Amino acid sequence: MIQRIQTLFLGLLALVMTLNLFSTVWRAETADKSLLLTPFFLFEKTMDGEYHHQVIYIALLIILIIGLSIFSISRFKNRSLQLKLGLANSVLLVLVVVAYYVVIGKGKTMIAQDAAAHFDPGFYLPLIAIVFNFLANFFIKKDDKLVKSVDRLR
């Protein structure tokens, strides 16, 4: 059924990842150079000009996560498929977090050690999405156990 609690968590997962797609993840600044990471680009601004290093694969992973979440909501009658889609979403979410760490590591090598760097909200959104995905999978499993227990009584 569409009104189940796991639908809410999957919807929140899609919403959070949509917000992540349009938010900044990390920034670092010195007097002569600044870096800004988004899911699409690592922007490098120097005295010489601006450079865009593409990290489009992160945005593609996020779009895939959003699509899987919405598709999983539409598959409410097939709980085993929903569980598999939830597992795939978990793997993709971990890949997004790892990709962020790799790109941030690359960014740290591009700027001086004394740079003022901080994480923006876009860095924490995949972590929140992991929690929503875990909760959705938990309630899908719980629902599946309930249906199987009722089938045994028939």
C-alpha positions as CSV (number, residue, x, y, z in Angstrom):
1,M,0.0,0.0,0.0
2,I,1.1,3.5,-0.8
3,Q,0.3,4.8,2.7
4,R,2.9,2.7,4.5
5,I,5.6,4.2,6.6
6,Q,8.4,2.9,4.3
7,T,6.9,5.0,1.5
8,L,7.4,8.1,3.7
9,F,11.0,7.2,4.3
10,L,11.7,6.5,0.6
11,G,10.1,9.8,-0.3
12,L,12.2,11.6,2.3
13,L,15.3,9.8,0.8
14,A,14.4,11.0,-2.7
15,L,13.8,14.6,-1.3
16,V,17.1,14.7,0.6
17,M,19.1,13.4,-2.4
18,T,17.4,16.0,-4.6
19,L,18.5,18.7,-2.2
20,N,21.9,17.2,-2.2
21,L,22.0,17.5,-6.0
22,F,21.7,21.3,-5.8
23,S,23.8,22.0,-2.7
24,T,27.4,22.6,-2.1
25,V,29.4,19.9,-0.4
26,W,32.8,21.4,0.6
27,R,34.7,24.6,0.4
28,A,38.3,25.7,1.1
29,E,39.8,29.2,0.8
30,T,43.1,30.9,1.1
31,A,44.1,34.4,0.1
32,D,44.8,33.6,-3.5
33,K,42.8,30.4,-4.2
34,S,39.4,29.0,-3.3
35,L,37.8,25.6,-4.0
36,L,34.1,24.7,-4.0
37,L,32.7,21.2,-4.5
38,T,29.2,20.5,-5.8
39,P,27.9,17.1,-7.1
40,F,28.7,18.3,-10.7
41,F,32.0,20.2,-10.4
42,L,35.0,21.0,-8.3
43,F,35.4,24.8,-8.9
44,E,38.9,26.2,-8.5
45,K,39.1,29.9,-8.4
46,T,42.6,31.5,-8.6
47,M,44.1,34.8,-9.5
48,D,44.6,33.4,-13.0
49,G,41.0,32.5,-13.5
50,E,38.4,29.9,-12.8
51,Y,38.7,26.2,-13.5
52,H,36.0,23.5,-13.5
53,H,37.0,19.9,-12.7
54,Q,34.1,17.7,-13.6
55,V,32.9,15.2,-11.0
56,I,29.6,14.5,-12.9
57,Y,29.7,10.8,-11.8
58,I,28.6,11.9,-8.4
59,A,25.6,13.7,-9.8
60,L,24.8,10.6,-11.9
61,L,24.9,8.4,-8.8
62,I,22.6,10.8,-7.0
63,I,20.1,10.8,-9.9
64,L,20.2,7.0,-9.9
65,I,19.5,7.0,-6.2
66,I,16.5,9.3,-6.6
67,G,15.2,7.2,-9.5
68,L,15.6,3.9,-7.5
69,S,13.8,5.4,-4.5
70,I,10.8,6.6,-6.6
71,F,10.7,3.3,-8.5
72,S,10.8,1.4,-5.2
73,I,7.8,3.4,-4.0
74,S,5.9,2.3,-7.0
75,R,6.7,-1.4,-6.4
76,F,4.8,-1.5,-3.1
77,K,3.2,-4.8,-4.0
78,N,6.6,-6.6,-4.4
79,R,8.4,-6.4,-1.1
80,S,11.3,-8.6,-2.1
81,L,12.0,-6.3,-5.0
82,Q,11.8,-3.3,-2.7
83,L,14.3,-4.9,-0.4
84,K,16.7,-5.5,-3.3
85,L,16.2,-1.9,-4.5
86,G,16.9,-0.8,-0.9
87,L,20.2,-2.8,-0.9
88,A,21.2,-1.2,-4.2
89,N,20.4,2.2,-2.8
90,S,22.6,1.5,0.2
91,V,25.5,0.6,-2.0
92,L,25.0,3.7,-4.2
93,L,24.7,6.0,-1.1
94,V,28.0,4.6,0.3
95,L,29.6,5.1,-3.2
96,V,28.5,8.8,-3.1
97,V,30.0,9.3,0.4
98,V,33.3,7.6,-0.7
99,A,33.3,9.7,-3.9
100,Y,33.0,12.9,-1.8
101,Y,35.9,11.8,0.4
102,V,38.0,11.1,-2.7
103,V,37.3,14.4,-4.4
104,I,37.8,16.3,-1.1
105,G,41.1,14.6,-0.8
106,K,42.0,15.7,-4.3
107,G,40.9,19.2,-3.4
108,K,43.1,19.3,-0.3
109,T,46.1,18.5,-2.4
110,M,45.2,21.4,-4.7
111,I,45.2,24.0,-2.0
112,A,47.6,25.0,0.8
113,Q,47.6,23.2,4.2
114,D,46.6,26.4,6.0
115,A,43.4,26.8,4.0
116,A,40.2,27.5,5.9
117,A,38.1,24.4,4.8
118,H,34.7,23.3,6.0
119,F,31.9,20.9,5.0
120,D,28.7,22.4,3.8
121,P,25.2,20.8,4.3
122,G,25.6,18.8,1.0
123,F,28.2,16.6,2.7
124,Y,25.8,15.5,5.4
125,L,22.8,14.9,3.3
126,P,23.9,11.5,2.0
127,L,24.4,10.4,5.6
128,I,20.9,11.4,6.5
129,A,19.7,9.6,3.3
130,I,21.5,6.4,4.5
131,V,19.4,6.6,7.7
132,F,16.2,7.0,5.8
133,N,17.1,4.1,3.5
134,F,17.9,1.9,6.6
135,L,14.5,2.8,8.2
136,A,12.7,2.1,4.9
137,N,14.3,-1.3,4.6
138,F,13.6,-2.1,8.2
139,F,9.9,-1.4,7.8
140,I,9.7,-3.2,4.5
141,K,11.2,-6.3,6.2
142,K,8.8,-5.9,9.1
143,D,5.8,-5.7,6.7
144,D,7.1,-8.7,4.8
145,K,7.3,-10.7,8.1
146,L,3.8,-9.7,9.0
147,V,2.4,-10.8,5.6
148,K,4.2,-14.1,5.8
149,S,2.9,-14.8,9.3
150,V,-0.7,-14.1,8.2
151,D,-0.2,-16.5,5.3
152,R,0.9,-19.2,7.6
153,L,-2.3,-18.9,9.6
154,R,-4.6,-19.4,6.6
